Amino acid sequence: MAKGVPRGLVCAVNPADVPPALREQTYSKMDVHGRSFPAELWEETFSHLSRRDLVSVVLVCPEFIGPGQSVLYRVVDLRQDDSNIAATCNADHQSSAALREASWFPPNIFQGCGNLRSLELRGFPYGIYEKHTFQDCILHSCGALQSITLLPTTNLEPLGVLDVQWAWKPELELRLNPKHLYSADALTHIAWTGNINHQSDGQYDRLLNYTFNRLISLEVGSLASSDNITSLNEKVTLFIKRHPLIQHLSMGKEKSSPTFFQLDAQHLDNTVLPNLRSFEGFPEHLVALFQADIPSLVDLHTLSVFSNTENLSDMQVMFSVLHGQQFAQVTRLQVDLYTQALNHQYESHVTFLPQRNLMIAFADLCPNAIHISARLPPLHRDPLRSMFKSFASLETISFPHLSLSVHMPTTPEEQRQFFSPLAECCRNLRQIIRRRPEYTHLPDSVYTLRRSSLGELVRVDVQQ
């Protein structure tokens, strides 16, 4: 906050209601020895304000309009369901037929945005004719554009990877047309978010026919449906095989349907993924890579495994195959041993034996794990200890909100007692993080363990 600007003015005062004498006094404090502060200084100050407060600042003081607006409009969010836009759309009840036929989001809307660097579209509001106008506008008017993200909606097949300009280089002509030159040689990351409704010869299949020579990160998304799952799995596996530089591979994070991406074993061999350092997927994926004798598995630094069955049977099968193996380089481990809806009905004496045995197996598989993110049922202090007692190097544990909130006490002494058994067996443990509830803007709760010189837990500091 700029010194000399009364706090009340920032949040509550309409500029028309401010007495002239007070306005003059406020403006005079902005001037030092007859010279105004540089706009860059105000921009740095304003960048720390919330959007709501920044709007108030710009309204209160005319001298703030320039630097304030430059910060205020760095990020613009246009939504079809926004009240202002909705009011405009509803104007068709009292407007002409020609106006009713107009698009709410004209395809040349970015024609004057020469400094636009990043664009994210949730859905694609254009038909085939407007689409070409939009592409031409982006190509010729947005010379500084570096990235476009197209997030699919439920009624839209994920498209855009072949119709999106991923990077802009002045020396290259990068067209938004899959049949012409585009940035295949510059693209390093591909990630599909949301559920994939796959159709043969659709956009997803077309993507899998391309080769991206610098691709180092691939997230294939979560498969919701497919009209030819066998062919799709083969194409995905061959796509992975053609990209030896991949360091991070995600085969899916959650079960969206009984169908999910699988690796085709007949196309896997020990030459696949030689540079793999981070992997996430289901137990079947890890088993397939292990049985293909992929050498880079022993070099993994990050491993995320999500159970895809209600009774954790897929995890048990995985460990029967991996018995005796170790991924000693893994320092970050994420596991999902969720079997039913997390709720408050669990009693404190429940031990969750299947989850405990699997966590012990993970400790044998990844003995040097330092950071663990675990989705588990609500845990009391004794089950919490038994889940993690075998991780000797553990420093940080992260839980979803309900895994830790059900039995968590509120007083400092009770919290110390709650974490004491865990701190006693995990001597390097420093922090336990309870992540905010999903779809909220609440902060995470961070429990920092404070120890004595002998390593005994003396108190727990809470930040939330």
C-alpha positions as CSV (number, residue, x, y, z in Angstrom):
1,M,0.0,0.0,0.0
2,A,1.4,3.4,-0.9
3,K,2.3,5.5,2.1
4,G,0.0,8.5,2.6
5,V,-3.1,6.9,1.0
6,P,-5.7,6.4,3.8
7,R,-6.8,2.8,4.1
8,G,-10.4,3.8,4.2
9,L,-10.2,5.3,0.8
10,V,-8.8,2.1,-0.7
11,C,-11.8,-0.1,0.2
12,A,-14.8,1.9,0.8
13,V,-14.9,5.5,-0.5
14,N,-16.4,6.6,-3.7
15,P,-14.1,9.3,-5.2
16,A,-17.1,11.6,-5.8
17,D,-17.7,11.6,-2.0
18,V,-14.1,12.6,-1.1
19,P,-13.8,16.3,0.0
20,P,-11.6,18.3,-2.4
21,A,-9.2,19.3,0.5
22,L,-8.7,15.6,1.3
23,R,-8.1,14.7,-2.3
24,E,-5.5,17.5,-2.7
25,Q,-3.8,16.3,0.5
26,T,-3.7,12.7,-0.7
27,Y,-2.3,13.7,-4.1
28,S,0.3,16.0,-2.6
29,K,1.8,13.0,-0.7
30,M,2.4,11.3,-4.0
31,D,4.8,14.0,-5.0
32,V,8.4,14.1,-3.7
33,H,10.2,17.4,-4.2
34,G,7.9,18.3,-7.1
35,R,8.6,14.9,-8.9
36,S,6.0,12.1,-9.1
37,F,7.1,8.5,-8.3
38,P,7.9,6.5,-11.5
39,A,5.1,4.4,-12.9
40,E,7.2,1.3,-12.4
41,L,7.2,1.9,-8.6
42,W,3.4,2.1,-8.5
43,E,3.0,-1.0,-10.6
44,E,5.2,-2.9,-8.2
45,T,3.2,-1.7,-5.3
46,F,-0.2,-2.4,-7.0
47,S,0.8,-5.9,-8.0
48,H,0.5,-7.0,-4.4
49,L,-3.1,-5.8,-4.0
50,S,-6.2,-7.9,-4.6
51,R,-8.1,-7.2,-7.7
52,R,-11.0,-5.7,-5.7
53,D,-8.7,-3.4,-3.7
54,L,-6.9,-2.4,-6.9
55,V,-10.2,-1.3,-8.5
56,S,-10.9,0.8,-5.5
57,V,-7.5,2.4,-5.7
58,V,-7.9,3.3,-9.3
59,L,-11.3,4.8,-8.7
60,V,-10.1,6.9,-5.7
61,C,-7.1,8.6,-7.2
62,P,-6.9,9.7,-10.8
63,E,-3.1,9.7,-10.7
64,F,-3.3,5.9,-10.1
65,I,-5.3,5.2,-13.2
66,G,-2.4,4.7,-15.6
67,P,-0.1,2.4,-13.5
68,G,-3.2,0.8,-11.8
69,Q,-4.8,-0.2,-15.1
70,S,-1.6,-1.6,-16.5
71,V,-1.7,-4.1,-13.6
72,L,-5.4,-4.5,-13.5
73,Y,-5.7,-5.6,-17.1
74,R,-2.7,-7.9,-17.4
75,V,-5.0,-10.8,-16.9
76,V,-8.5,-10.5,-18.4
77,D,-11.2,-13.2,-17.8
78,L,-14.1,-13.2,-20.3
79,R,-16.9,-15.6,-19.3
80,Q,-20.1,-16.3,-21.1
81,D,-21.8,-16.7,-17.7
82,D,-20.5,-13.4,-16.4
83,S,-23.4,-11.2,-15.3
84,N,-22.4,-8.3,-17.6
85,I,-21.9,-10.5,-20.6
86,A,-25.1,-12.4,-19.7
87,A,-27.0,-9.1,-19.7
88,T,-25.6,-8.3,-23.1
89,C,-26.7,-11.7,-24.4
90,N,-30.2,-11.2,-22.9
91,A,-30.5,-8.0,-24.9
92,D,-31.9,-10.0,-27.8
93,H,-35.4,-9.5,-26.3
94,Q,-35.2,-5.9,-27.2
95,S,-32.8,-5.7,-30.1
96,S,-32.9,-6.3,-33.8
97,A,-32.6,-9.7,-35.5
98,A,-29.2,-8.7,-36.9
99,L,-27.9,-8.1,-33.4
100,R,-29.3,-11.4,-32.2
101,E,-27.3,-13.3,-34.8
102,A,-24.0,-11.8,-33.7
103,S,-21.5,-13.9,-31.8
104,W,-21.1,-13.1,-28.1
105,F,-17.4,-13.5,-28.5
106,P,-16.3,-12.1,-31.9
107,P,-13.5,-14.1,-33.6
108,N,-11.4,-11.0,-34.1
109,I,-11.6,-9.9,-30.5
110,F,-7.8,-10.0,-30.1
111,Q,-7.1,-8.0,-33.2
112,G,-5.6,-5.1,-31.2
113,C,-3.8,-7.3,-28.6
114,G,-0.2,-7.0,-29.9
115,N,1.2,-7.6,-26.4
116,L,-0.9,-10.7,-25.6
117,R,1.4,-13.5,-24.3
118,S,-0.9,-16.2,-22.9
119,L,-4.5,-17.2,-23.9
120,E,-6.6,-19.9,-22.2
121,L,-10.0,-21.0,-23.7
122,R,-12.4,-23.2,-21.8
123,G,-14.4,-24.5,-24.7
124,F,-14.2,-23.2,-28.3
125,P,-17.1,-20.9,-29.2
126,Y,-16.6,-20.8,-33.0
127,G,-18.0,-22.7,-35.9
128,I,-16.0,-23.7,-38.9
129,Y,-16.1,-20.3,-40.6
130,E,-15.5,-18.2,-37.5
131,K,-12.6,-20.6,-36.6
132,H,-10.6,-19.5,-39.6
133,T,-11.2,-15.8,-38.8
134,F,-10.0,-16.4,-35.2
135,Q,-6.9,-18.3,-36.4
136,D,-5.9,-15.5,-38.8
137,C,-6.5,-12.9,-36.1
138,I,-4.2,-14.7,-33.7
139,L,-1.6,-15.4,-36.3
140,H,-1.3,-11.8,-37.7
141,S,-2.2,-9.6,-34.7
142,C,-0.7,-11.3,-31.7
143,G,3.0,-11.4,-32.5
144,A,4.0,-11.7,-28.8
145,L,1.8,-14.7,-28.1
146,Q,3.7,-17.6,-26.5
147,S,1.1,-20.1,-25.4
148,I,-2.5,-21.1,-26.0
149,T,-4.3,-23.5,-23.7
150,L,-7.6,-25.1,-24.8
151,L,-9.5,-26.8,-21.9
152,P,-12.2,-29.2,-23.1
153,T,-15.7,-29.1,-21.9
154,T,-18.1,-32.1,-21.5
155,N,-19.6,-31.6,-25.0
156,L,-16.4,-30.8,-26.8
157,E,-13.9,-33.4,-28.0
158,P,-10.5,-32.2,-26.9
159,L,-9.2,-30.4,-29.9
160,G,-6.7,-27.6,-30.4
161,V,-3.4,-29.3,-30.1
162,L,-3.1,-29.4,-33.9
163,D,-5.0,-26.1,-34.3
164,V,-3.0,-24.2,-31.6
165,Q,0.1,-22.1,-32.1
166,W,2.3,-23.4,-29.2
167,A,5.2,-21.1,-29.6
168,W,6.1,-17.9,-31.5
169,K,9.4,-17.5,-33.2
170,P,9.8,-14.4,-35.5
171,E,12.1,-16.4,-37.8
172,L,9.4,-19.1,-38.4
173,E,6.0,-19.0,-40.0
174,L,3.9,-20.9,-37.5
175,R,0.4,-21.5,-38.9
176,L,-2.6,-22.6,-36.9
177,N,-3.3,-25.3,-39.4
178,P,-2.3,-29.0,-38.9
179,K,-1.6,-29.4,-42.6
180,H,1.1,-26.7,-42.6
181,L,4.2,-25.9,-40.7
182,Y,3.7,-25.5,-36.9
183,S,5.8,-25.7,-33.8
184,A,6.3,-29.5,-33.6
185,D,10.1,-29.0,-33.3
186,A,9.7,-26.5,-30.5
187,L,7.0,-28.1,-28.3
188,T,8.3,-29.7,-25.1
189,H,5.2,-30.3,-23.0
190,I,1.8,-31.8,-24.0
191,A,-0.9,-32.2,-21.3
192,W,-4.5,-33.2,-21.7
193,T,-6.8,-32.1,-18.9
194,G,-10.2,-33.5,-18.1
195,N,-11.8,-36.6,-19.5
196,I,-11.1,-37.8,-23.0
197,N,-14.0,-39.0,-25.1
198,H,-12.0,-40.7,-27.8
199,Q,-13.3,-41.3,-31.4
200,S,-11.3,-43.0,-34.1
201,D,-9.8,-40.6,-36.6
202,G,-10.6,-37.7,-34.3
203,Q,-8.3,-34.9,-33.0
204,Y,-6.7,-37.2,-30.4
205,D,-5.8,-39.8,-33.0
206,R,-4.4,-37.2,-35.2
207,L,-2.2,-35.9,-32.4
208,L,-0.8,-39.4,-31.9
209,N,0.3,-39.6,-35.5
210,Y,2.7,-36.7,-35.0
211,T,6.3,-36.6,-33.7
212,F,7.5,-33.8,-31.4
213,N,11.3,-34.0,-31.5
214,R,11.8,-32.1,-28.2
215,L,9.0,-33.5,-26.2
216,I,10.0,-34.1,-22.5
217,S,6.7,-34.1,-20.7
218,L,3.5,-36.0,-21.7
219,E,0.2,-36.3,-19.8
220,V,-2.3,-38.3,-21.8
221,G,-5.3,-37.4,-19.7
222,S,-8.1,-39.5,-18.2
223,L,-10.0,-41.7,-20.7
224,A,-13.7,-41.6,-20.3
225,S,-14.7,-43.6,-23.4
226,S,-13.4,-45.0,-26.7
227,D,-14.9,-46.6,-29.7
228,N,-11.8,-48.7,-30.2
229,I,-9.8,-49.1,-27.0
230,T,-7.3,-51.7,-28.4
231,S,-6.3,-49.4,-31.3
232,L,-6.1,-46.4,-29.0
233,N,-3.7,-48.2,-26.5
234,E,-1.5,-49.3,-29.4
235,K,-1.3,-45.7,-30.8
236,V,-0.5,-44.3,-27.4
237,T,2.2,-46.8,-26.8
238,L,3.8,-46.2,-30.2
239,F,3.6,-42.4,-29.6
240,I,5.5,-42.8,-26.3
241,K,8.0,-45.1,-28.0
242,R,8.7,-42.5,-30.7
243,H,9.7,-39.9,-28.1
244,P,12.8,-41.0,-26.3
245,L,13.4,-37.6,-24.6
246,I,10.3,-37.9,-22.3
247,Q,11.3,-37.3,-18.7
248,H,7.8,-37.0,-17.2
249,L,5.0,-39.4,-18.2
250,S,1.4,-39.4,-16.8
251,M,-0.9,-42.2,-17.9
252,G,-3.9,-40.8,-15.9
253,K,-4.5,-39.6,-12.4
254,E,-8.0,-40.8,-11.5
255,K,-10.5,-43.5,-12.6
256,S,-13.2,-41.8,-14.6
257,S,-14.7,-45.0,-16.0
258,P,-13.9,-48.7,-16.1
259,T,-11.9,-47.8,-19.2
260,F,-8.5,-46.3,-18.9
261,F,-5.3,-45.9,-21.0
262,Q,-3.1,-49.0,-20.9
263,L,0.3,-49.7,-22.4
264,D,0.4,-52.2,-25.2
265,A,3.0,-54.8,-24.1
266,Q,3.9,-56.0,-27.6
267,H,5.3,-52.6,-28.4
268,L,7.3,-52.2,-25.2
269,D,11.0,-53.1,-24.9
270,N,14.1,-52.0,-23.0
271,T,14.7,-49.1,-25.5
272,V,11.5,-47.3,-24.5
273,L,11.7,-44.2,-22.3
274,P,15.4,-44.1,-21.7
275,N,15.3,-40.7,-20.0
276,L,12.2,-41.3,-17.7
277,R,12.6,-39.5,-14.3
278,S,9.0,-39.0,-13.3
279,F,6.0,-41.3,-13.7
280,E,2.4,-41.3,-12.6
281,G,-0.4,-43.8,-13.4
282,F,-2.1,-46.9,-12.3
283,P,-0.5,-50.1,-10.9
284,E,-1.0,-51.8,-14.3
285,H,1.2,-49.2,-16.0
286,L,4.1,-49.7,-13.6
287,V,3.8,-53.5,-13.9
288,A,3.9,-53.2,-17.8
289,L,7.0,-51.0,-17.7
290,F,8.7,-53.4,-15.2
291,Q,7.9,-56.5,-17.2
292,A,9.3,-54.8,-20.3
293,D,12.6,-54.3,-18.4
294,I,12.7,-50.6,-18.8
295,P,16.1,-49.6,-17.4
296,S,15.1,-46.0,-16.5
297,L,12.7,-47.2,-13.8
298,V,15.7,-47.4,-11.4
299,D,16.4,-43.7,-12.1
300,L,13.0,-42.4,-11.2
301,H,13.0,-39.4,-8.9
302,T,9.2,-39.0,-8.7
303,L,6.6,-41.8,-8.6
304,S,2.8,-41.4,-8.3
305,V,0.6,-44.5,-8.2
306,F,-3.2,-44.4,-8.0
307,S,-5.3,-47.4,-7.1
308,N,-8.0,-48.2,-9.7
309,T,-10.0,-50.7,-7.7
310,E,-12.3,-50.5,-4.6
311,N,-10.5,-53.3,-2.7
312,L,-6.9,-52.2,-3.7
313,S,-6.4,-55.5,-5.5
314,D,-4.5,-53.8,-8.3
315,M,-1.9,-52.5,-5.8
316,Q,-1.5,-56.0,-4.3
317,V,-0.9,-57.5,-7.7
318,M,1.6,-54.8,-8.5
319,F,3.7,-55.6,-5.4
320,S,3.5,-59.3,-6.0
321,V,5.2,-58.6,-9.4
322,L,7.7,-56.0,-8.0
323,H,8.6,-58.0,-4.9
324,G,12.2,-57.4,-4.0
325,Q,12.7,-54.4,-6.3
326,Q,13.8,-51.0,-5.1
327,F,13.5,-47.6,-6.7
328,A,16.2,-46.0,-4.6
329,Q,16.4,-42.7,-6.4
330,V,12.7,-41.9,-5.7
331,T,12.5,-38.9,-3.3
332,R,8.9,-37.8,-4.1
333,L,6.2,-40.4,-3.7
334,Q,2.5,-40.0,-4.2
335,V,0.0,-42.8,-3.4
336,D,-3.8,-43.0,-3.6
337,L,-5.1,-45.8,-1.4
338,Y,-8.7,-44.5,-1.3
339,T,-11.3,-47.2,-1.1
340,Q,-14.6,-45.4,-0.2
341,A,-15.9,-41.9,0.4
342,L,-13.9,-40.2,3.2
343,N,-16.3,-39.4,6.0
344,H,-16.5,-39.0,9.7
345,Q,-17.8,-42.5,10.5
346,Y,-14.4,-44.1,11.1
347,E,-13.7,-44.8,14.8
348,S,-10.3,-44.1,16.3
349,H,-9.5,-47.8,16.8
350,V,-9.8,-48.6,13.1
351,T,-6.3,-49.6,11.8
352,F,-6.9,-49.9,8.0
353,L,-4.7,-53.0,7.7
354,P,-4.7,-53.2,3.9
355,Q,-3.5,-49.6,3.6
356,R,-0.9,-50.1,6.3
357,N,0.5,-53.2,4.6
358,L,0.7,-51.3,1.3
359,M,2.4,-48.3,2.8
360,I,5.0,-50.7,4.3
361,A,5.5,-52.2,0.8
362,F,5.9,-48.7,-0.7
363,A,8.6,-48.1,2.0
364,D,10.5,-51.2,0.8
365,L,10.0,-50.1,-2.9
366,C,11.1,-46.4,-2.3
367,P,13.2,-46.5,0.8
368,N,14.6,-43.0,0.4
369,A,11.4,-41.2,-0.1
370,I,11.6,-37.7,1.5
371,H,8.3,-36.1,0.4
372,I,5.1,-38.2,0.4
373,S,1.6,-37.2,-0.7
374,A,-0.9,-39.8,0.5
375,R,-4.7,-40.1,0.0
376,L,-5.8,-42.3,2.9
377,P,-8.9,-42.7,5.0
378,P,-9.2,-40.5,8.1
379,L,-6.4,-41.4,10.4
380,H,-6.1,-41.3,14.2
381,R,-2.6,-40.9,15.7
382,D,-1.8,-44.7,16.0
383,P,-2.8,-45.6,12.4
384,L,-1.0,-42.5,11.3
385,R,2.2,-43.8,12.9
386,S,1.9,-47.3,11.5
387,M,1.4,-46.0,8.0
388,F,4.7,-44.1,7.9
389,K,6.9,-45.7,10.5
390,S,9.0,-47.5,7.8
391,F,10.0,-44.4,5.9
392,A,13.3,-43.6,7.6
393,S,14.2,-40.5,5.5
394,L,10.7,-38.9,5.5
395,E,10.6,-35.1,5.9
396,T,7.2,-34.0,4.6
397,I,3.8,-35.6,4.4
398,S,0.9,-34.1,2.6
399,F,-2.8,-35.2,3.0
400,P,-6.1,-34.2,1.5
401,H,-8.2,-32.3,3.9
402,L,-10.5,-35.2,5.2
403,S,-7.6,-37.6,5.7
404,L,-6.4,-35.5,8.6
405,S,-9.2,-33.3,9.7
406,V,-11.6,-35.9,11.2
407,H,-9.5,-36.8,14.3
408,M,-7.3,-33.7,14.4
409,P,-7.4,-32.0,17.8
410,T,-7.5,-28.2,18.2
411,T,-5.4,-27.3,21.2
412,P,-1.6,-27.0,21.0
413,E,-1.0,-29.7,23.6
414,E,-3.4,-32.1,22.0
415,Q,-1.8,-31.6,18.7
416,R,1.6,-32.3,20.1
417,Q,0.3,-35.6,21.6
418,F,-1.4,-36.4,18.3
419,F,1.8,-36.2,16.3
420,S,4.2,-37.5,19.0
421,P,4.0,-41.2,18.0
422,L,4.7,-40.3,14.3
423,A,7.5,-37.9,15.2
424,E,9.1,-40.5,17.4
425,C,9.5,-43.1,14.6
426,C,10.2,-40.6,11.8
427,R,13.1,-38.7,13.2
428,N,13.6,-36.5,10.1
429,L,9.9,-35.5,9.8
430,R,9.5,-31.7,9.8
431,Q,6.1,-30.9,8.3
432,I,2.6,-32.4,7.9
433,I,0.4,-30.5,5.4
434,R,-3.3,-30.8,5.3
435,R,-4.4,-29.5,1.9
436,R,-7.3,-27.2,1.6
437,P,-10.7,-28.7,0.7
438,E,-11.1,-29.2,-3.0
439,Y,-12.8,-26.4,-5.0
440,T,-12.2,-23.9,-2.2
441,H,-9.9,-20.9,-1.8
442,L,-9.1,-21.8,1.8
443,P,-5.4,-22.0,2.8
444,D,-3.5,-25.2,3.4
445,S,-2.9,-26.1,7.1
446,V,0.8,-26.6,7.7
447,Y,1.9,-28.4,10.9
448,T,5.6,-27.8,11.7
449,L,7.2,-30.1,14.2
450,R,9.6,-28.4,16.7
451,R,12.0,-30.7,18.4
452,S,14.5,-30.5,21.2
453,S,18.2,-31.1,20.9
454,L,17.5,-34.7,21.5
455,G,15.0,-34.9,18.7
456,E,11.9,-35.1,21.0
457,L,8.8,-33.3,19.9
458,V,8.2,-30.3,22.1
459,R,5.5,-28.4,20.2
460,V,3.6,-28.1,16.9
461,D,3.4,-24.8,15.1
462,V,0.3,-24.4,12.9
463,Q,0.0,-22.1,9.9
464,Q,-3.3,-21.9,8.2
